[in-house]
Amino acid sequence: MEFRDAAMTERVLERMIFVAKTLAATAYDVVADPALLARIREEFEHRTRK
């Protein structure tokens, strides 16, 4: 089976929708909670500081 064909199965489409909803919910949480965004930025700065 080709990748293209495997990627178009019902199972894969259901999982893609699940992942999209999960990412959207995460984005909402970050936008809706300024304290969460601040913690994320702080951790990002700490991890990427040289």
Number of C-alpha atoms within 10 A of each C-alpha: 6 6 7 8 8 11 13 10 10 10 10 12 12 11 11 13 11 12 12 12 12 12 12 12 12 12 12 11 13 16 12 11 10 11 11 13 15 12 12 13 12 11 12 11 11 10 9 7 7 5
